[in-house]
């Protein structure tokens, strides 16, 4: 916020603004939505296998990249 000039701040206050999510927040939301879908699926159904695979893929990718995200793999 300190890097913004007065006109940019004024425009944001007048027109509104949206705070962008961090990459970690985006992954956490995606993971949570997938988990919710997994919880609603029938055990051993196609959807159950799919959502389990998505969750494992997200966790494995983050582990390979050395990234820890609270609520996902930390």
Buried (B, 14 or more C-beta within 10 A) or exposed (E): EEEEEEEEEEEEEEEEEEEEEEEBEEBBEEBEEBBEBBEEBEEEEEEBEBBEEBBEEBBEEBEEEEBEBEEBBE
